[in-house]
Amino acid sequence: PNRIERREGERRPLRLAMVYRAERGSEAYGAWQNGWTVDISVGGMKVETRQPIPVGQTVEVQFMIPLTDDAFIAGHRIRVSGTVRHAKPAGEGWTSCGLRFTRVLPVDRLRILRLVEPATQESQPAGARRSGVF
């Protein structure tokens, strides 16, 4: 299967500030670093970082998702762990990394699902859309 077929769900473009670090217990464990989210699905996300992260490294990631479309309204802090599946230069000193989630709290998974679901519904034929009931 190709990369898109291996993905768990549709990805939604999402540009948010985030922090990350190598997972606790890792030889590379250290201080939080800043980065940006690029897109997200229930199974993973693409991020951009200043420091390259080796493929196979598991990282802890934290970011805030808005409660509404108004970016000035406080949101929910999401905490996930993910393994870097691929990394490549993104230009201007940034590295683009694809993460596959390895640990997501159920409440955070639901918040991510609700965040990406509108994009998923828009990409489906009208008759195939799910109801708003979870």
N, CA, C and O atoms as CSV, one atom per row, in Angstrom:
chain,resi,resn,atom,element,x,y,z
A,1,PRO,N,N,0.828,-1.200,0.000
A,1,PRO,CA,C,0.000,0.000,0.000
A,1,PRO,C,C,0.866,1.256,0.000
A,1,PRO,O,O,1.958,1.273,0.569
A,2,ASN,N,N,0.364,2.308,-0.646
A,2,ASN,CA,C,1.135,3.551,-0.644
A,2,ASN,C,C,0.922,4.302,0.670
A,2,ASN,O,O,0.133,3.889,1.520
A,3,ARG,N,N,1.643,5.413,0.814
A,3,ARG,CA,C,1.611,6.145,2.084
A,3,ARG,C,C,0.208,6.615,2.446
A,3,ARG,O,O,-0.175,6.557,3.614
A,4,ILE,N,N,-0.563,7.080,1.468
A,4,ILE,CA,C,-1.918,7.563,1.749
A,4,ILE,C,C,-2.802,6.412,2.211
A,4,ILE,O,O,-3.611,6.586,3.123
A,5,GLU,N,N,-2.663,5.236,1.597
A,5,GLU,CA,C,-3.479,4.091,1.999
A,5,GLU,C,C,-3.139,3.627,3.410
A,5,GLU,O,O,-4.005,3.096,4.105
A,6,ARG,N,N,-1.878,3.820,3.851
A,6,ARG,CA,C,-1.475,3.398,5.196
A,6,ARG,C,C,-1.962,4.367,6.266
A,6,ARG,O,O,-2.027,4.000,7.439
A,7,ARG,N,N,-2.304,5.586,5.889
A,7,ARG,CA,C,-2.748,6.592,6.837
A,7,ARG,C,C,-4.052,6.193,7.496
A,7,ARG,O,O,-4.912,5.563,6.881
A,8,GLU,N,N,-4.182,6.567,8.752
A,8,GLU,CA,C,-5.428,6.321,9.477
A,8,GLU,C,C,-6.278,7.576,9.378
A,8,GLU,O,O,-6.122,8.499,10.177
A,9,GLY,N,N,-7.174,7.614,8.406
A,9,GLY,CA,C,-8.076,8.745,8.252
A,9,GLY,C,C,-7.495,9.863,7.415
A,9,GLY,O,O,-6.314,9.872,7.070
A,10,GLU,N,N,-8.363,10.800,7.102
A,10,GLU,CA,C,-7.988,11.973,6.317
A,10,GLU,C,C,-7.167,12.929,7.168
A,10,GLU,O,O,-7.337,13.002,8.386
A,11,ARG,N,N,-6.282,13.655,6.514
A,11,ARG,CA,C,-5.523,14.698,7.202
A,11,ARG,C,C,-6.173,16.044,6.942
A,11,ARG,O,O,-6.673,16.316,5.850
A,12,ARG,N,N,-6.153,16.874,7.965
A,12,ARG,CA,C,-6.682,18.236,7.839
A,12,ARG,C,C,-5.523,19.216,7.992
A,12,ARG,O,O,-4.754,19.108,8.947
A,13,PRO,N,N,-5.381,20.166,7.072
A,13,PRO,CA,C,-4.355,21.194,7.258
A,13,PRO,C,C,-4.598,21.914,8.584
A,13,PRO,O,O,-5.727,22.299,8.889
A,14,LEU,N,N,-3.547,22.092,9.362
A,14,LEU,CA,C,-3.689,22.712,10.679
A,14,LEU,C,C,-2.349,23.323,11.066
A,14,LEU,O,O,-1.405,22.598,11.379
A,15,ARG,N,N,-2.261,24.645,11.048
A,15,ARG,CA,C,-1.010,25.336,11.365
A,15,ARG,C,C,-1.109,25.893,12.778
A,15,ARG,O,O,-1.750,26.919,13.008
A,16,LEU,N,N,-0.465,25.203,13.726
A,16,LEU,CA,C,-0.482,25.617,15.125
A,16,LEU,C,C,0.925,25.518,15.707
A,16,LEU,O,O,1.713,24.660,15.308
A,17,ALA,N,N,1.231,26.403,16.654
A,17,ALA,CA,C,2.489,26.283,17.389
A,17,ALA,C,C,2.433,25.021,18.240
A,17,ALA,O,O,1.378,24.658,18.759
A,18,MET,N,N,3.575,24.357,18.379
A,18,MET,CA,C,3.644,23.152,19.200
A,18,MET,C,C,5.012,23.093,19.866
A,18,MET,O,O,5.939,23.806,19.482
A,19,VAL,N,N,5.117,22.236,20.866
A,19,VAL,CA,C,6.409,21.918,21.467
A,19,VAL,C,C,6.579,20.407,21.406
A,19,VAL,O,O,5.603,19.656,21.405
A,20,TYR,N,N,7.835,19.975,21.356
A,20,TYR,CA,C,8.118,18.543,21.278
A,20,TYR,C,C,9.458,18.252,21.951
A,20,TYR,O,O,10.290,19.141,22.128
A,21,ARG,N,N,9.642,17.000,22.317
A,21,ARG,CA,C,10.934,16.520,22.812
A,21,ARG,C,C,10.969,15.008,22.633
A,21,ARG,O,O,9.934,14.361,22.473
A,22,ALA,N,N,12.175,14.464,22.664
A,22,ALA,CA,C,12.306,13.015,22.594
A,22,ALA,C,C,11.606,12.413,23.805
A,22,ALA,O,O,11.604,13.002,24.887
A,23,GLU,N,N,11.015,11.248,23.621
A,23,GLU,CA,C,10.239,10.608,24.681
A,23,GLU,C,C,11.104,10.325,25.910
A,23,GLU,O,O,12.283,9.989,25.796
A,24,ARG,N,N,10.494,10.468,27.082
A,24,ARG,CA,C,11.168,10.196,28.352
A,24,ARG,C,C,11.754,8.783,28.318
A,24,ARG,O,O,11.110,7.849,27.841
A,25,GLY,N,N,12.964,8.637,28.822
A,25,GLY,CA,C,13.629,7.341,28.809
A,25,GLY,C,C,14.506,7.149,27.584
A,25,GLY,O,O,15.319,6.226,27.533
A,26,SER,N,N,14.341,8.028,26.589
A,26,SER,CA,C,15.156,7.965,25.377
A,26,SER,C,C,16.519,8.594,25.647
A,26,SER,O,O,16.642,9.497,26.475
A,27,GLU,N,N,17.530,8.117,24.951
A,27,GLU,CA,C,18.869,8.696,25.069
A,27,GLU,C,C,18.860,10.168,24.659
A,27,GLU,O,O,19.658,10.958,25.162
A,28,ALA,N,N,17.964,10.534,23.750
A,28,ALA,CA,C,17.884,11.910,23.245
A,28,ALA,C,C,16.955,12.799,24.078
A,28,ALA,O,O,16.758,13.965,23.735
A,29,TYR,N,N,16.375,12.265,25.177
A,29,TYR,CA,C,15.433,13.026,26.003
A,29,TYR,C,C,16.075,14.331,26.458
A,29,TYR,O,O,17.223,14.344,26.900
A,30,GLY,N,N,15.327,15.430,26.347
A,30,GLY,CA,C,15.881,16.714,26.763
A,30,GLY,C,C,14.823,17.789,26.820
A,30,GLY,O,O,13.647,17.523,27.067
A,31,ALA,N,N,15.267,19.014,26.586
A,31,ALA,CA,C,14.393,20.182,26.701
A,31,ALA,C,C,13.350,20.201,25.585
A,31,ALA,O,O,13.544,19.635,24.509
A,32,TRP,N,N,12.245,20.869,25.880
A,32,TRP,CA,C,11.206,21.066,24.869
A,32,TRP,C,C,11.749,21.976,23.773
A,32,TRP,O,O,12.464,22.938,24.052
A,33,GLN,N,N,11.407,21.665,22.532
A,33,GLN,CA,C,11.775,22.456,21.362
A,33,GLN,C,C,10.490,22.981,20.721
A,33,GLN,O,O,9.427,22.378,20.871
A,34,ASN,N,N,10.589,24.093,20.012
A,34,ASN,CA,C,9.425,24.667,19.330
A,34,ASN,C,C,9.321,24.156,17.901
A,34,ASN,O,O,10.325,23.830,17.269
A,35,GLY,N,N,8.102,24.092,17.407
A,35,GLY,CA,C,7.854,23.703,16.025
A,35,GLY,C,C,6.445,24.103,15.633
A,35,GLY,O,O,5.764,24.830,16.355
A,36,TRP,N,N,6.019,23.615,14.475
A,36,TRP,CA,C,4.689,23.919,13.941
A,36,TRP,C,C,4.012,22.648,13.465
A,36,TRP,O,O,4.657,21.761,12.905
A,37,THR,N,N,2.715,22.566,13.690
A,37,THR,CA,C,1.953,21.500,13.053
A,37,THR,C,C,1.683,21.935,11.614
A,37,THR,O,O,1.589,23.129,11.330
A,38,VAL,N,N,1.557,20.966,10.708
A,38,VAL,CA,C,1.238,21.236,9.305
A,38,VAL,C,C,-0.127,20.657,8.975
A,38,VAL,O,O,-0.977,21.331,8.394
A,39,ASP,N,N,-0.328,19.395,9.355
A,39,ASP,CA,C,-1.637,18.756,9.187
A,39,ASP,C,C,-1.767,17.640,10.212
A,39,ASP,O,O,-0.791,17.246,10.850
A,40,ILE,N,N,-3.011,17.129,10.362
A,40,ILE,CA,C,-3.279,16.147,11.409
A,40,ILE,C,C,-4.384,15.197,10.970
A,40,ILE,O,O,-5.281,15.575,10.217
A,41,SER,N,N,-4.308,13.962,11.449
A,41,SER,CA,C,-5.380,12.974,11.303
A,41,SER,C,C,-5.493,12.266,12.647
A,41,SER,O,O,-4.723,12.558,13.562
A,42,VAL,N,N,-6.433,11.347,12.780
A,42,VAL,CA,C,-6.547,10.626,14.045
A,42,VAL,C,C,-5.363,9.690,14.255
A,42,VAL,O,O,-5.133,9.246,15.380
A,43,GLY,N,N,-4.609,9.379,13.210
A,43,GLY,CA,C,-3.492,8.450,13.334
A,43,GLY,C,C,-2.116,9.076,13.341
A,43,GLY,O,O,-1.127,8.392,13.608
A,44,GLY,N,N,-2.032,10.386,13.047
A,44,GLY,CA,C,-0.719,11.006,13.009
A,44,GLY,C,C,-0.785,12.441,12.553
A,44,GLY,O,O,-1.863,13.009,12.382
A,45,MET,N,N,0.391,13.024,12.356
A,45,MET,CA,C,0.455,14.415,11.948
A,45,MET,C,C,1.782,14.711,11.267
A,45,MET,O,O,2.766,13.991,11.437
A,46,LYS,N,N,1.782,15.786,10.496
A,46,LYS,CA,C,3.026,16.297,9.926
A,46,LYS,C,C,3.392,17.538,10.712
A,46,LYS,O,O,2.537,18.375,11.003
A,47,VAL,N,N,4.680,17.656,11.059
A,47,VAL,CA,C,5.166,18.802,11.818
A,47,VAL,C,C,6.408,19.355,11.129
A,47,VAL,O,O,7.058,18.665,10.344
A,48,GLU,N,N,6.726,20.607,11.432
A,48,GLU,CA,C,7.965,21.219,10.971
A,48,GLU,C,C,8.770,21.634,12.187
A,48,GLU,O,O,8.251,22.255,13.115
A,49,THR,N,N,10.063,21.278,12.166
A,49,THR,CA,C,10.952,21.541,13.294
A,49,THR,C,C,12.247,22.174,12.792
A,49,THR,O,O,12.625,21.990,11.636
A,50,ARG,N,N,12.916,22.911,13.654
A,50,ARG,CA,C,14.224,23.483,13.317
A,50,ARG,C,C,15.318,22.420,13.450
A,50,ARG,O,O,16.257,22.384,12.654
A,51,GLN,N,N,15.191,21.565,14.450
A,51,GLN,CA,C,16.161,20.496,14.666
A,51,GLN,C,C,15.653,19.227,13.996
A,51,GLN,O,O,14.527,18.809,14.265
A,52,PRO,N,N,16.456,18.596,13.123
A,52,PRO,CA,C,16.009,17.337,12.517
A,52,PRO,C,C,15.758,16.280,13.597
A,52,PRO,O,O,16.494,16.201,14.580
A,53,ILE,N,N,14.726,15.481,13.406
A,53,ILE,CA,C,14.414,14.371,14.315
A,53,ILE,C,C,14.654,13.089,13.529
A,53,ILE,O,O,14.094,12.921,12.446
A,54,PRO,N,N,15.476,12.182,14.051
A,54,PRO,CA,C,15.780,10.962,13.299
A,54,PRO,C,C,14.545,10.087,13.079
A,54,PRO,O,O,13.687,9.973,13.954
A,55,VAL,N,N,14.470,9.475,11.902
A,55,VAL,CA,C,13.410,8.504,11.619
A,55,VAL,C,C,13.512,7.396,12.665
A,55,VAL,O,O,14.605,6.916,12.965
A,56,GLY,N,N,12.376,6.998,13.213
A,56,GLY,CA,C,12.328,5.975,14.252
A,56,GLY,C,C,12.298,6.532,15.665
A,56,GLY,O,O,11.942,5.813,16.599
A,57,GLN,N,N,12.664,7.802,15.845
A,57,GLN,CA,C,12.639,8.437,17.169
A,57,GLN,C,C,11.191,8.654,17.600
A,57,GLN,O,O,10.364,9.095,16.802
A,58,THR,N,N,10.887,8.348,18.848
A,58,THR,CA,C,9.568,8.637,19.400
A,58,THR,C,C,9.643,9.957,20.154
A,58,THR,O,O,10.554,10.178,20.953
A,59,VAL,N,N,8.676,10.832,19.891
A,59,VAL,CA,C,8.660,12.154,20.510
A,59,VAL,C,C,7.330,12.392,21.214
A,59,VAL,O,O,6.296,11.835,20.844
A,60,GLU,N,N,7.391,13.236,22.240
A,60,GLU,CA,C,6.196,13.745,22.906
A,60,GLU,C,C,5.884,15.086,22.250
A,60,GLU,O,O,6.785,15.893,22.021
A,61,VAL,N,N,4.613,15.320,21.949
A,61,VAL,CA,C,4.196,16.566,21.297
A,61,VAL,C,C,3.036,17.159,22.088
A,61,VAL,O,O,2.145,16.435,22.532
A,62,GLN,N,N,3.050,18.476,22.260
A,62,GLN,CA,C,1.935,19.184,22.893
A,62,GLN,C,C,1.566,20.384,22.031
A,62,GLN,O,O,2.432,21.098,21.525
A,63,PHE,N,N,0.258,20.590,21.875
A,63,PHE,CA,C,-0.240,21.746,21.133
A,63,PHE,C,C,-1.648,22.043,21.609
A,63,PHE,O,O,-2.304,21.199,22.220
A,64,MET,N,N,-2.102,23.247,21.324
A,64,MET,CA,C,-3.446,23.668,21.718
A,64,MET,C,C,-4.332,23.685,20.484
A,64,MET,O,O,-3.956,24.237,19.450
A,65,ILE,N,N,-5.521,23.074,20.594
A,65,ILE,CA,C,-6.491,23.201,19.511
A,65,ILE,C,C,-7.575,24.164,19.977
A,65,ILE,O,O,-7.987,24.120,21.136
A,66,PRO,N,N,-8.036,25.026,19.090
A,66,PRO,CA,C,-9.041,26.018,19.479
A,66,PRO,C,C,-10.388,25.372,19.780
A,66,PRO,O,O,-10.740,24.340,19.210
A,67,LEU,N,N,-11.129,25.995,20.683
A,67,LEU,CA,C,-12.484,25.535,20.995
A,67,LEU,C,C,-13.444,25.884,19.868
A,67,LEU,O,O,-14.440,25.194,19.651
A,68,THR,N,N,-13.135,26.965,19.149
A,68,THR,CA,C,-13.978,27.430,18.045
A,68,THR,C,C,-13.063,27.850,16.903
A,68,THR,O,O,-11.843,27.720,17.003
A,69,ASP,N,N,-13.641,28.348,15.828
A,69,ASP,CA,C,-12.841,28.854,14.717
A,69,ASP,C,C,-12.146,30.168,15.069
A,69,ASP,O,O,-11.261,30.612,14.337
A,70,ASP,N,N,-12.534,30.791,16.176
A,70,ASP,CA,C,-11.913,32.034,16.617
A,70,ASP,C,C,-10.599,31.695,17.310
A,70,ASP,O,O,-10.602,31.142,18.410
A,71,ALA,N,N,-9.487,32.020,16.681
A,71,ALA,CA,C,-8.167,31.650,17.198
A,71,ALA,C,C,-7.848,32.314,18.535
A,71,ALA,O,O,-6.905,31.905,19.212
A,72,PHE,N,N,-8.613,33.330,18.925
A,72,PHE,CA,C,-8.322,34.031,20.163
A,72,PHE,C,C,-9.040,33.423,21.367
A,72,PHE,O,O,-8.847,33.874,22.496
A,73,ILE,N,N,-9.860,32.411,21.136
A,73,ILE,CA,C,-10.539,31.716,22.230
A,73,ILE,C,C,-9.624,30.595,22.715
A,73,ILE,O,O,-9.062,29.852,21.911
A,74,ALA,N,N,-9.480,30.479,24.033
A,74,ALA,CA,C,-8.623,29.422,24.586
A,74,ALA,C,C,-9.104,28.053,24.120
A,74,ALA,O,O,-10.282,27.867,23.814
A,75,GLY,N,N,-8.189,27.109,24.073
A,75,GLY,CA,C,-8.540,25.783,23.571
A,75,GLY,C,C,-8.134,24.668,24.504
A,75,GLY,O,O,-7.904,24.875,25.696
A,76,HIS,N,N,-8.052,23.474,23.933
A,76,HIS,CA,C,-7.661,22.276,24.674
A,76,HIS,C,C,-6.199,21.964,24.396
A,76,HIS,O,O,-5.753,22.025,23.250
A,77,ARG,N,N,-5.451,21.628,25.449
A,77,ARG,CA,C,-4.074,21.176,25.261
A,77,ARG,C,C,-4.123,19.697,24.896
A,77,ARG,O,O,-4.699,18.886,25.621
A,78,ILE,N,N,-3.518,19.359,23.779
A,78,ILE,CA,C,-3.445,17.981,23.315
A,78,ILE,C,C,-2.029,17.481,23.562
A,78,ILE,O,O,-1.056,18.161,23.236
A,79,ARG,N,N,-1.918,16.287,24.141
A,79,ARG,CA,C,-0.620,15.652,24.379
A,79,ARG,C,C,-0.636,14.298,23.690
A,79,ARG,O,O,-1.510,13.470,23.948
A,80,VAL,N,N,0.333,14.076,22.815
A,80,VAL,CA,C,0.435,12.806,22.102
A,80,VAL,C,C,1.897,12.376,22.068
A,80,VAL,O,O,2.800,13.186,22.278
A,81,SER,N,N,2.116,11.103,21.802
A,81,SER,CA,C,3.445,10.599,21.469
A,81,SER,C,C,3.350,10.011,20.080
A,81,SER,O,O,2.322,9.453,19.696
A,82,GLY,N,N,4.426,10.141,19.331
A,82,GLY,CA,C,4.441,9.600,17.977
A,82,GLY,C,C,5.844,9.242,17.546
A,82,GLY,O,O,6.826,9.786,18.052
A,83,THR,N,N,5.927,8.321,16.606
A,83,THR,CA,C,7.207,7.894,16.044
A,83,THR,C,C,7.399,8.559,14.690
A,83,THR,O,O,6.485,8.588,13.866
A,84,VAL,N,N,8.589,9.089,14.466
A,84,VAL,CA,C,8.907,9.725,13.188
A,84,VAL,C,C,9.000,8.643,12.115
A,84,VAL,O,O,9.834,7.742,12.204
A,85,ARG,N,N,8.140,8.737,11.103
A,85,ARG,CA,C,8.102,7.767,10.003
A,85,ARG,C,C,8.941,8.225,8.819
A,85,ARG,O,O,9.511,7.401,8.103
A,86,HIS,N,N,9.020,9.528,8.612
A,86,HIS,CA,C,9.852,10.075,7.539
A,86,HIS,C,C,10.193,11.515,7.882
A,86,HIS,O,O,9.461,12.180,8.615
A,87,ALA,N,N,11.310,11.991,7.348
A,87,ALA,CA,C,11.745,13.368,7.576
A,87,ALA,C,C,12.484,13.841,6.332
A,87,ALA,O,O,13.235,13.089,5.712
A,88,LYS,N,N,12.255,15.113,5.979
A,88,LYS,CA,C,12.952,15.684,4.824
A,88,LYS,C,C,13.057,17.193,5.005
A,88,LYS,O,O,12.246,17.790,5.714
A,89,PRO,N,N,14.046,17.813,4.372
A,89,PRO,CA,C,14.174,19.268,4.471
A,89,PRO,C,C,12.913,19.954,3.942
A,89,PRO,O,O,12.340,19.544,2.932
A,90,ALA,N,N,12.495,21.012,4.651
A,90,ALA,CA,C,11.295,21.756,4.256
A,90,ALA,C,C,11.644,23.162,3.776
A,90,ALA,O,O,10.749,23.945,3.459
A,91,GLY,N,N,12.928,23.489,3.720
A,91,GLY,CA,C,13.347,24.810,3.268
A,91,GLY,C,C,13.540,25.782,4.411
A,91,GLY,O,O,12.925,25.649,5.469
A,92,GLU,N,N,14.400,26.761,4.187
A,92,GLU,CA,C,14.669,27.832,5.155
A,92,GLU,C,C,15.066,27.300,6.525
A,92,GLU,O,O,14.728,27.903,7.543
A,93,GLY,N,N,15.786,26.167,6.564
A,93,GLY,CA,C,16.277,25.623,7.826
A,93,GLY,C,C,15.290,24.768,8.594
A,93,GLY,O,O,15.575,24.380,9.727
A,94,TRP,N,N,14.144,24.462,8.017
A,94,TRP,CA,C,13.129,23.645,8.676
A,94,TRP,C,C,13.178,22.212,8.153
A,94,TRP,O,O,13.595,21.964,7.021
A,95,THR,N,N,12.747,21.275,8.993
A,95,THR,CA,C,12.614,19.872,8.610
A,95,THR,C,C,11.156,19.476,8.746
A,95,THR,O,O,10.518,19.789,9.752
A,96,SER,N,N,10.626,18.793,7.748
A,96,SER,CA,C,9.251,18.282,7.770
A,96,SER,C,C,9.295,16.822,8.207
A,96,SER,O,O,10.022,16.018,7.624
A,97,CYS,N,N,8.513,16.480,9.236
A,97,CYS,CA,C,8.496,15.119,9.782
A,97,CYS,C,C,7.070,14.583,9.814
A,97,CYS,O,O,6.144,15.285,10.220
A,98,GLY,N,N,6.905,13.357,9.391
A,98,GLY,CA,C,5.624,12.672,9.518
A,98,GLY,C,C,5.643,11.817,10.766
A,98,GLY,O,O,6.524,10.971,10.921
A,99,LEU,N,N,4.689,12.019,11.658
A,99,LEU,CA,C,4.596,11.255,12.907
A,99,LEU,C,C,3.400,10.320,12.860
A,99,LEU,O,O,2.316,10.710,12.426
A,100,ARG,N,N,3.594,9.100,13.302
A,100,ARG,CA,C,2.482,8.173,13.514
A,100,ARG,C,C,2.267,8.099,15.018
A,100,ARG,O,O,3.191,7.780,15.767
A,101,PHE,N,N,1.042,8.394,15.463
A,101,PHE,CA,C,0.768,8.401,16.893
A,101,PHE,C,C,0.965,7.010,17.493
A,101,PHE,O,O,0.535,6.003,16.932
A,102,THR,N,N,1.626,6.988,18.649
A,102,THR,CA,C,1.798,5.743,19.398
A,102,THR,C,C,1.053,5.792,20.726
A,102,THR,O,O,0.760,4.755,21.321
A,103,ARG,N,N,0.746,7.007,21.187
A,103,ARG,CA,C,-0.019,7.148,22.435
A,103,ARG,C,C,-0.850,8.421,22.362
A,103,ARG,O,O,-0.323,9.518,22.176
A,104,VAL,N,N,-2.160,8.251,22.513
A,104,VAL,CA,C,-3.098,9.372,22.535
A,104,VAL,C,C,-4.158,9.037,23.578
A,104,VAL,O,O,-4.764,7.968,23.519
A,105,LEU,N,N,-4.384,9.923,24.517
A,105,LEU,CA,C,-5.460,9.701,25.485
A,105,LEU,C,C,-6.796,9.652,24.747
A,105,LEU,O,O,-6.975,10.367,23.761
A,106,PRO,N,N,-7.736,8.825,25.203
A,106,PRO,CA,C,-9.036,8.738,24.524
A,106,PRO,C,C,-9.720,10.096,24.351
A,106,PRO,O,O,-10.306,10.353,23.299
A,107,VAL,N,N,-9.659,10.962,25.352
A,107,VAL,CA,C,-10.308,12.276,25.243
A,107,VAL,C,C,-9.621,13.114,24.161
A,107,VAL,O,O,-10.288,13.848,23.432
A,108,ASP,N,N,-8.296,13.009,24.051
A,108,ASP,CA,C,-7.583,13.760,23.013
A,108,ASP,C,C,-7.859,13.175,21.632
A,108,ASP,O,O,-7.960,13.920,20.657
A,109,ARG,N,N,-7.981,11.852,21.534
A,109,ARG,CA,C,-8.317,11.228,20.251
A,109,ARG,C,C,-9.684,11.720,19.767
A,109,ARG,O,O,-9.865,11.999,18.582
A,110,LEU,N,N,-10.643,11.824,20.690
A,110,LEU,CA,C,-11.970,12.320,20.333
A,110,LEU,C,C,-11.897,13.776,19.867
A,110,LEU,O,O,-12.556,14.150,18.896
A,111,ARG,N,N,-11.104,14.593,20.552
A,111,ARG,CA,C,-10.955,16.000,20.148
A,111,ARG,C,C,-10.322,16.106,18.762
A,111,ARG,O,O,-10.732,16.935,17.948
A,112,ILE,N,N,-9.322,15.262,18.496
A,112,ILE,CA,C,-8.693,15.263,17.169
A,112,ILE,C,C,-9.700,14.808,16.122
A,112,ILE,O,O,-9.784,15.401,15.046
A,113,LEU,N,N,-10.461,13.768,16.424
A,113,LEU,CA,C,-11.473,13.271,15.488
A,113,LEU,C,C,-12.480,14.368,15.155
A,113,LEU,O,O,-12.826,14.560,13.989
A,114,ARG,N,N,-12.947,15.082,16.164
A,114,ARG,CA,C,-13.906,16.169,15.929
A,114,ARG,C,C,-13.282,17.290,15.106
A,114,ARG,O,O,-13.965,17.951,14.324
A,115,LEU,N,N,-11.988,17.498,15.287
A,115,LEU,CA,C,-11.283,18.534,14.538
A,115,LEU,C,C,-11.148,18.164,13.065
A,115,LEU,O,O,-11.328,19.018,12.196
A,116,VAL,N,N,-10.835,16.908,12.773
A,116,VAL,CA,C,-10.609,16.500,11.378
A,116,VAL,C,C,-11.879,16.040,10.688
A,116,VAL,O,O,-11.918,15.976,9.459
A,117,GLU,N,N,-12.922,15.716,11.448
A,117,GLU,CA,C,-14.140,15.176,10.846
A,117,GLU,C,C,-14.754,16.094,9.791
A,117,GLU,O,O,-15.185,15.585,8.756
A,118,PRO,N,N,-14.825,17.420,9.983
A,118,PRO,CA,C,-15.395,18.256,8.919
A,118,PRO,C,C,-14.649,18.080,7.594
A,118,PRO,O,O,-15.278,18.052,6.536
A,119,ALA,N,N,-13.321,17.963,7.636
A,119,ALA,CA,C,-12.544,17.758,6.410
A,119,ALA,C,C,-12.876,16.402,5.802
A,119,ALA,O,O,-12.966,16.273,4.581
A,120,THR,N,N,-13.058,15.400,6.639
A,120,THR,CA,C,-13.395,14.066,6.156
A,120,THR,C,C,-14.763,14.084,5.493
A,120,THR,O,O,-14.933,13.506,4.420
A,121,GLN,N,N,-15.741,14.735,6.109
A,121,GLN,CA,C,-17.089,14.782,5.551
A,121,GLN,C,C,-17.112,15.533,4.228
A,121,GLN,O,O,-17.820,15.133,3.305
A,122,GLU,N,N,-16.339,16.629,4.122
A,122,GLU,CA,C,-16.316,17.399,2.882
A,122,GLU,C,C,-15.735,16.594,1.734
A,122,GLU,O,O,-16.085,16.828,0.577
A,123,SER,N,N,-14.840,15.635,2.038
A,123,SER,CA,C,-14.192,14.876,0.975
A,123,SER,C,C,-15.009,13.662,0.553
A,123,SER,O,O,-14.632,12.970,-0.392
A,124,GLN,N,N,-16.134,13.387,1.240
A,124,GLN,CA,C,-16.973,12.239,0.917
A,124,GLN,C,C,-18.181,12.682,0.104
A,124,GLN,O,O,-18.636,13.818,0.242
A,125,PRO,N,N,-18.709,11.795,-0.745
A,125,PRO,CA,C,-19.964,12.115,-1.433
A,125,PRO,C,C,-21.063,12.375,-0.406
A,125,PRO,O,O,-21.035,11.812,0.689
A,126,ALA,N,N,-22.019,13.216,-0.750
A,126,ALA,CA,C,-23.066,13.623,0.197
A,126,ALA,C,C,-23.767,12.431,0.825
A,126,ALA,O,O,-24.043,12.459,2.024
A,127,GLY,N,N,-24.065,11.391,0.069
A,127,GLY,CA,C,-24.766,10.236,0.615
A,127,GLY,C,C,-23.932,9.405,1.562
A,127,GLY,O,O,-24.473,8.593,2.312
A,128,ALA,N,N,-22.600,9.595,1.544
A,128,ALA,CA,C,-21.712,8.778,2.372
A,128,ALA,C,C,-21.360,9.446,3.690
A,128,ALA,O,O,-20.684,8.837,4.520
A,129,ARG,N,N,-21.798,10.675,3.906
A,129,ARG,CA,C,-21.434,11.389,5.130
A,129,ARG,C,C,-22.078,10.748,6.344
A,129,ARG,O,O,-23.227,10.307,6.318
A,130,ARG,N,N,-21.279,10.714,7.421
A,130,ARG,CA,C,-21.798,10.186,8.680
A,130,ARG,C,C,-22.628,11.246,9.375
A,130,ARG,O,O,-22.474,12.442,9.125
A,131,SER,N,N,-23.500,10.798,10.241
A,131,SER,CA,C,-24.255,11.759,11.042
A,131,SER,C,C,-23.315,12.357,12.077
A,131,SER,O,O,-22.200,11.866,12.254
A,132,GLY,N,N,-23.745,13.398,12.755
A,132,GLY,CA,C,-22.932,14.037,13.777
A,132,GLY,C,C,-22.872,13.250,15.069
A,132,GLY,O,O,-22.246,13.708,16.026
A,133,VAL,N,N,-23.489,12.101,15.137
A,133,VAL,CA,C,-23.513,11.296,16.358
A,133,VAL,C,C,-22.250,10.456,16.429
A,133,VAL,O,O,-21.847,9.851,15.435
A,134,PHE,N,N,-21.623,10.415,17.598
A,134,PHE,CA,C,-20.410,9.612,17.771
A,134,PHE,C,C,-20.769,8.281,18.364
A,134,PHE,O,O,-19.890,7.450,18.592
